[in-house]
């Protein structure tokens, strides 16, 4: 009996661990972008502040553009119970939202930030 209780506690502890850290250990938020990114920064400075971009592409002038994308899912659930032949069963009803956060950083020919912006969408 005591062993079962200990195993239950261990399983609960591992089931409730915190989510994995962002790529490169960097958390990407609007506050971080506003605080850390400035025009004239080098690509190395941007990478140090935000980590590696998800996409590196070019604009119409052939200059580099870095894109960072993060997605989060917020789920709220509610259990509704019912009796079936003296056994308790549950039917989970989940509802939630998805949030995407996109940062776009434009560089010039000297690989310096010329402009940047971010966009948040909640669905």
C-alpha positions in Angstrom: 0.0 0.0 0.0 2.8 2.4 0.9 4.7 1.6 -2.3 1.6 2.4 -4.4 1.2 5.8 -2.7 4.9 6.6 -3.3 4.6 5.5 -7.0 1.5 7.7 -7.4 3.3 10.7 -6.0 6.3 10.1 -8.3 4.0 9.8 -11.3 2.1 12.9 -10.4 5.4 14.9 -10.0 6.7 13.9 -13.4 3.2 14.5 -15.0 3.2 18.1 -13.7 6.7 19.2 -14.9 7.0 22.6 -16.5 6.9 23.0 -20.2 10.2 22.7 -22.1 12.2 26.0 -22.6 12.0 27.9 -25.8 14.6 27.2 -28.5 18.1 28.2 -27.4 16.7 28.9 -23.9 15.2 32.2 -25.1 11.6 33.1 -24.3 10.2 35.2 -27.1 7.6 37.9 -26.0 6.6 41.3 -27.2 8.4 42.8 -24.1 11.6 41.1 -25.1 11.4 42.4 -28.6 10.6 45.9 -27.5 13.4 45.9 -24.9 16.2 44.1 -26.8 15.9 44.9 -30.5 17.0 48.2 -32.0 17.7 49.4 -35.5 21.4 49.3 -36.4 22.0 46.0 -34.4 24.0 43.3 -36.0 22.6 39.8 -36.8 24.9 38.4 -34.0 23.3 40.8 -31.5 19.8 39.9 -32.6 20.7 36.2 -32.3 22.1 36.7 -28.8 18.9 38.5 -27.8 16.3 36.2 -29.5 18.0 33.0 -30.4 18.0 31.5 -33.9 15.2 32.5 -36.3 12.8 30.0 -37.6 13.1 31.3 -41.2 15.8 33.3 -43.0 14.7 34.7 -46.3 15.2 37.7 -48.5 13.2 40.8 -49.4 12.6 42.3 -52.8 16.0 44.1 -52.7 17.9 40.9 -51.8 18.4 41.9 -48.1 18.1 39.3 -45.4 14.8 39.0 -43.4 14.6 36.9 -40.2 11.3 35.5 -39.1 10.6 34.1 -35.6 7.3 32.2 -34.9 6.0 30.8 -31.7 2.7 29.1 -31.0 0.9 28.5 -27.8 -2.3 26.5 -27.1 -4.4 27.4 -24.0 -6.9 24.7 -23.2 -9.6 24.9 -20.6 -11.4 21.7 -19.7 -14.4 20.8 -17.7 -15.3 17.3 -16.6 -19.0 16.2 -16.8 -19.6 12.9 -14.9 -22.2 10.2 -15.4 -23.0 6.8 -13.8 -22.6 3.6 -15.8 -23.4 0.3 -14.0 -22.0 1.6 -10.7 -18.8 2.8 -12.3 -17.9 6.4 -12.5 -16.9 7.7 -16.0 -16.0 11.1 -17.2 -16.4 12.9 -20.4 -14.0 15.8 -20.8 -15.2 18.9 -22.6 -12.3 21.0 -23.8 -12.3 24.5 -25.2 -9.5 26.9 -25.6 -7.5 29.2 -27.9 -4.4 29.2 -30.0 -2.0 32.1 -30.0 0.7 32.8 -32.5 3.4 35.3 -32.1 5.5 36.4 -35.2 8.5 38.7 -35.3 10.0 39.9 -38.6 13.4 41.6 -38.7 14.7 43.3 -41.8 18.5 43.8 -42.4 20.4 46.0 -44.9 23.4 45.1 -47.1 25.7 45.6 -44.1 23.7 43.0 -42.1 22.3 45.7 -39.7 18.7 45.9 -38.6 16.7 48.4 -40.6 13.3 47.7 -39.2 11.4 45.2 -37.2 7.9 44.4 -36.1 5.8 41.7 -34.4 2.2 40.4 -34.7 0.1 38.5 -32.2 -3.0 36.5 -33.3 -5.4 34.7 -31.0 -7.7 32.2 -32.5 
